[in-house]
Amino acid sequence: MRPPPNRTKLRVPETLRLSVSAISQAENRVHRPPKLTPRSFFGRNGLLAAAHPNYEYREGQLQMAEAVASALEERQHLIVEAGTGTGKTLAYLIPSILSGKRVVISTGTKNLQEQLYLKDVPFVQSLFEQPLSVCYMKGRANYLCRQKVYDAEREPMLAGLDEINDFRIIREWEKSTETGDRSELREMAETSTAWWKLDARSDLCSGQKCKQFERCFITEMHRRALQSNIIIVNHHLFFADLAVRDQAFNAILPEYSAVIFDEAHEIEDVAGQYFGMTVSNLQIQELVKDTAAISRRKLFATPELDRNLIQITDRAEEFFRLFPQEGRQSFSDHDRFLGQHEETYREILFVLDALCTRLELIEGVVDETLPLVRRARTIQQGLRFFMQSGDATYVYWTERRGRGMYLQTTPIDVSQVLAANLFGRVETVVLTSATLAVAGQFDYALGRLGLEHARTLRVESPYDYQKQVVLYVPPHLPDPRRADFTRRAAHEIEQVIQASSGRAFVLFTSYHQMRQTYELLRDRLEYPLLIQGSAPRTALIEAFRETKGAVLFGTSSFWQGVDVQGEQLSCVIIDRLPFAVPTDPIVAARSEAVRQNGGNAFYDYQIPQAALALKQGFGRLIRGTADRGVLVLLDNRIKRLPYGRVFFDSLPPYRFTDKLGDVQEFFDV
Ligand code: SF4
């Protein structure tokens, strides 16, 4: 075994820079570290123990690392449920590096991606002598378009003082940044409209024809990826790439041998988005706006072109008004719709076609017109697929979100898509999360994702849940479907929060329920109350961390990816078993598909899905060995009805009580 590395190497951003320069010298060569095994790192006296004074040996972490290493070596697929606190990130990152293969690591969010790259990779780098070749890739909107910056200097594109101010910051930064990644611009507001006008989205990109192509940050990102062994992406980027991988020129990621999905419980939904299609009125408005602006800047505006754009705006307004203007609705009666509105539908296709023809005839500005034509064609294609494809393997639905009206198609069953495009094509796929098994079994996740031949592993959390957690289910509350539930649940929440001295998340399955309960409690609780929607999510979490005794009311977006360690979060209250809304178009179509295949939609789909969601929500509470607290489920169907067993069998072994006095006693200790 090698001697422990020099600890001074733990300061790391430099090592990352080192790795980038080493990569560019090495071009496509892969760095293969000397023969080390997972045990060399995760064993009782391994490199991690030597490198980190607080490192605790965890049997489960070693088990997982060995399972990942052999899956990579033997070209097998693997699914691992790793309980909270296992240290799963290092358990897949280190074996990936040791494999010497090109491995894509896909995380649930951009934040997790950054955490992995800026925190875990530097730490692992400190354990290796030679520079690791690691890079990250994000979606194009995260990067700056140099060409747009230069255009903006010459042509009027920006409006208002804020935009001009942000532009100055961006222009200076463009001269020195190596990545063009906007996360480096911490001083600029998330909502900057200047950024939105200058980012590298493909909408206006002329690709290889662009004068800046060689210096482009997107080109640079691709170059780095080509030279890296480990590529860190997020699920959205991964599936955006997978959906277009057949068309080689569209591919985003270079060839890879393996992919590891962290937060793998999310991939069914994300894959559904990218193997489906979306068309919206906003896309059309953007196209019209960009065409008008560019035609003026590049001097190809004509009265005919302007008329064409006005027609597109009018026809689109008329067309999108024909759909339900509230929430998510399924759209199944295409024949009836076309019977009544075929003319309006054909007209929007026609005026988009006219725009393409007109733009294609303009000479000398093809760099500008080509991306516009491509966008108009994509919109037409989406409209045709939505209205005319008749493909019964998709669910068709509409959604109104703010000013946007979206027409969407989603595969009903992503398992076949994933079996063909992912599991059948990539030699090793590792799926990991703290929530993949239902009642100890992986059948549900494997079936939903279409993964047939996979090794499985469950690694228990190192936390002592019997000592650290009490799960309280009040037996006296009415069924949550009854009208008096909200009022009585609010009273129960009040008592629990008094016992916990605030320090609680109160999580709801619906926005409406959250608001109603909040209104009932806002004057009765003396603790600082935070509610979803009153500020951005990250600001609310930050405020919760910093405000003594705070209570946060939230819905599904707070059920996962939120990490508050320590006693500031001592209680998580959930209003009801988190069954998906049965009338939601995707849930309804997937339930129907289960029935048609001879299954029982409630037992085979809705219960497992809700059991995983509950495990996810409760997982917010204990994030360290010193954490302790109370979980409260206000829905006592978990005790009263036979299916409640599945939920209990899926949760960690919490200490259970149905007495409020035990909650008080727990907090008094
Ligand atoms: S290649 Fe595209 S993204 Fe890159 S600078 Fe040119 S226009 Fe912008």
Boltz pocket constraint, residues with backbone or C-beta under 6 A from the ligand:
constraints:
  - pocket:
      binder: B
      contacts: [[A, 144], [A, 145], [A, 146], [A, 147], [A, 148], [A, 199], [A, 200], [A, 201], [A, 204], [A, 205], [A, 206], [A, 207], [A, 208], [A, 210], [A, 211], [A, 212], [A, 213], [A, 216], [A, 217], [A, 218], [A, 219]]
      max_distance: 6.0
